[in-house]
């Protein structure tokens, strides 16, 4: 019996081992978002975040060296994730699918409160400008896929002004949902997709 206990004990991980629990990391991200939405990023308390996640503050510092690093990781993993757009066979259909997915993200009450604060912080802090740019770049990367497909189909000129096109894709929906606080219906999204498609095709070579 004593030997069995010794074998079982030897198989256990040391109590002091730095084992990162994925579930706890996700809980910390969610708690961080809640705190950010309630108080604004500048007033986020890492002690409160840890308490909401059922952990100690040390759990945060084992994972992240700063609040900005924490925010960047949280946004990358949970905040504004969209699946890579599937090929729906046409530019208009791809744009509509993109808008539907983006609407699902932007309609989340926490996200709608965080984004304006992120932009405000970016206007005051170089570190937050970098984080804001990171979020924008991830979204534009998915837009690039839509543009590439449309060019391959012959629906868009290969010399299209990509920067302007990538601005145009999310802008009307973002304005309506984040700035005005309205959520469009599926029918309204279809009208918006048609307008965006016509605008993209009108860009031509950008001259």
C-alpha positions as CSV (number, residue, x, y, z in Angstrom):
1,X,0.0,0.0,0.0
2,X,2.8,2.4,0.9
3,X,4.6,1.6,-2.4
4,X,1.4,2.4,-4.4
5,X,1.1,5.7,-2.6
6,X,4.7,6.5,-3.5
7,X,4.1,5.7,-7.2
8,X,1.0,7.8,-7.3
9,X,2.7,10.7,-5.7
10,X,5.6,10.5,-8.1
11,X,3.2,10.8,-11.1
12,X,1.7,14.1,-9.8
13,X,3.0,17.4,-11.1
14,X,4.9,19.4,-8.6
15,X,2.6,21.9,-6.8
16,X,4.9,24.8,-7.8
17,X,5.0,23.9,-11.5
18,X,4.2,26.9,-13.8
19,X,1.3,25.2,-15.6
20,X,-0.8,27.6,-17.6
21,X,-4.5,26.6,-17.5
22,X,-6.2,27.4,-20.8
23,X,-9.6,27.7,-19.1
24,X,-8.2,30.2,-16.6
25,X,-6.6,32.2,-19.5
26,X,-10.0,32.4,-21.2
27,X,-11.7,33.4,-17.9
28,X,-9.1,36.2,-17.5
29,X,-9.8,37.5,-21.0
30,X,-13.5,37.6,-20.4
31,X,-13.1,39.3,-17.0
32,X,-10.7,41.8,-18.6
33,X,-13.4,42.7,-21.3
34,X,-16.1,43.1,-18.6
35,X,-13.9,45.4,-16.6
36,X,-12.9,47.3,-19.7
37,X,-16.5,47.8,-20.8
38,X,-17.6,48.9,-17.4
39,X,-14.8,51.3,-16.5
40,X,-12.7,52.1,-19.6
41,X,-9.3,50.8,-20.3
42,X,-7.5,53.5,-18.3
43,X,-9.4,52.5,-15.2
44,X,-9.0,48.7,-15.5
45,X,-8.0,47.1,-12.3
46,X,-6.0,43.9,-12.7
47,X,-6.9,42.9,-9.1
48,X,-10.6,43.1,-10.0
49,X,-10.0,41.3,-13.3
50,X,-8.2,38.4,-11.4
51,X,-11.0,38.3,-8.8
52,X,-13.7,38.1,-11.4
53,X,-11.8,35.2,-13.0
54,X,-11.5,33.5,-9.6
55,X,-7.7,33.8,-9.6
56,X,-4.9,35.9,-8.0
57,X,-3.2,38.8,-9.7
58,X,-0.1,36.6,-10.1
59,X,-2.0,34.6,-12.7
60,X,-2.1,37.6,-14.9
61,X,1.6,38.5,-14.5
62,X,2.6,34.9,-15.3
63,X,1.0,35.4,-18.7
64,X,1.4,39.1,-19.6
65,X,4.1,41.7,-18.8
66,X,1.8,44.7,-19.1
67,X,-1.8,45.8,-19.4
68,X,-1.3,46.6,-23.1
69,X,0.0,43.0,-23.7
70,X,-3.0,41.7,-21.9
71,X,-5.3,43.8,-24.0
72,X,-3.6,42.7,-27.2
73,X,-3.8,39.1,-26.4
74,X,-7.5,39.3,-25.3
75,X,-8.5,41.1,-28.5
76,X,-6.6,38.6,-30.7
77,X,-8.1,35.6,-29.0
78,X,-11.6,36.6,-28.2
79,X,-12.4,40.2,-29.0
80,X,-12.9,40.6,-32.8
81,X,-12.3,37.2,-34.3
82,X,-13.9,36.4,-37.6
83,X,-13.5,33.2,-39.5
84,X,-11.7,33.4,-42.8
85,X,-14.4,34.2,-45.3
86,X,-15.6,31.3,-47.5
87,X,-15.9,31.7,-51.2
88,X,-19.6,32.3,-51.9
89,X,-19.1,32.6,-55.7
90,X,-19.4,36.3,-56.3
91,X,-18.2,39.6,-54.9
92,X,-21.6,40.6,-53.7
93,X,-22.2,37.3,-51.9
94,X,-18.8,37.5,-50.3
95,X,-19.4,41.0,-49.1
96,X,-22.8,40.1,-47.7
97,X,-21.3,37.1,-45.8
98,X,-18.5,39.3,-44.4
99,X,-21.1,41.9,-43.2
100,X,-23.2,39.2,-41.5
101,X,-20.2,37.9,-39.6
102,X,-19.1,41.4,-38.7
103,X,-22.6,42.2,-37.5
104,X,-22.4,39.2,-35.1
105,X,-19.2,40.6,-33.6
106,X,-20.3,44.2,-33.3
107,X,-23.7,43.4,-31.8
108,X,-22.1,42.0,-28.7
109,X,-22.7,44.6,-26.0
110,X,-19.3,44.4,-24.5
111,X,-17.5,44.8,-27.9
112,X,-19.7,47.8,-28.8
113,X,-18.6,49.5,-25.6
114,X,-14.9,48.6,-25.9
115,X,-14.3,49.7,-29.5
116,X,-15.0,53.5,-29.0
117,X,-12.8,53.4,-25.9
118,X,-10.0,51.7,-27.8
119,X,-10.1,54.4,-30.5
120,X,-10.1,57.1,-27.8
121,X,-7.1,55.6,-26.0
122,X,-5.3,55.2,-29.4
123,X,-5.5,59.0,-29.8
124,X,-3.7,59.5,-26.6
125,X,-1.2,56.6,-26.4
126,X,1.4,55.3,-28.9
127,X,1.1,51.8,-27.4
128,X,-2.7,51.8,-27.9
129,X,-2.3,53.2,-31.4
130,X,-0.2,50.1,-32.1
131,X,-2.9,47.9,-30.6
132,X,-5.6,49.7,-32.6
133,X,-3.6,49.1,-35.8
134,X,-3.2,45.4,-34.9
135,X,-7.0,45.0,-34.7
136,X,-7.5,46.9,-38.0
137,X,-4.8,44.9,-39.7
138,X,-6.5,41.6,-38.8
139,X,-9.8,42.8,-40.2
140,X,-8.2,44.1,-43.4
141,X,-6.4,40.8,-43.9
142,X,-9.8,39.1,-44.3
143,X,-10.9,41.8,-46.7
144,X,-7.8,41.1,-48.8
145,X,-9.1,37.6,-49.4
146,X,-12.4,38.9,-50.7
147,X,-10.7,41.4,-53.0
148,X,-8.3,38.7,-54.3
149,X,-11.2,36.4,-55.2
150,X,-13.1,39.1,-57.0
151,X,-10.0,40.0,-59.0
152,X,-9.5,36.4,-59.9
153,X,-13.1,36.2,-61.1
154,X,-12.7,39.3,-63.2
155,X,-15.2,41.3,-61.0
156,X,-12.6,43.8,-59.9
157,X,-9.7,45.5,-61.7
158,X,-6.4,44.1,-60.5
159,X,-5.2,47.6,-60.0
160,X,-8.0,48.6,-57.7
161,X,-7.1,51.0,-54.9
162,X,-6.9,48.4,-52.2
163,X,-6.5,50.7,-49.2
164,X,-9.7,52.5,-50.2
165,X,-11.5,49.2,-50.9
166,X,-10.5,47.8,-47.5
167,X,-11.8,51.0,-45.8
168,X,-15.1,50.7,-47.7
169,X,-15.9,47.1,-46.8
170,X,-16.6,47.5,-43.0
171,X,-17.1,51.3,-42.8
172,X,-20.9,51.7,-43.3
173,X,-21.7,48.8,-40.9
174,X,-19.3,50.0,-38.3
175,X,-20.7,53.5,-38.4
176,X,-24.2,52.3,-38.1
177,X,-23.6,49.9,-35.2
178,X,-20.8,51.4,-33.2
179,X,-21.3,55.1,-33.7
180,X,-25.1,55.2,-34.1
181,X,-25.9,52.2,-32.0
182,X,-28.2,50.6,-34.6
183,X,-28.3,47.0,-35.7
184,X,-29.3,46.5,-39.3
185,X,-31.6,43.7,-40.4
186,X,-30.6,41.0,-42.9
187,X,-32.4,42.8,-45.6
188,X,-30.6,46.1,-44.8
189,X,-27.3,44.2,-44.9
190,X,-28.2,42.9,-48.4
191,X,-28.8,46.5,-49.6
192,X,-25.6,47.6,-47.9
193,X,-23.6,44.8,-49.6
194,X,-25.0,45.7,-53.0
195,X,-24.0,49.4,-52.4
196,X,-20.5,48.4,-51.3
197,X,-20.1,46.0,-54.3
198,X,-21.0,48.8,-56.7
199,X,-18.6,51.1,-54.9
200,X,-15.7,48.7,-55.1
201,X,-16.4,48.1,-58.8
202,X,-16.5,51.8,-59.4
203,X,-13.0,52.3,-57.9
204,X,-11.5,50.9,-61.1
205,X,-7.7,51.5,-61.0
206,X,-8.1,54.1,-58.2
207,X,-7.2,57.1,-60.5
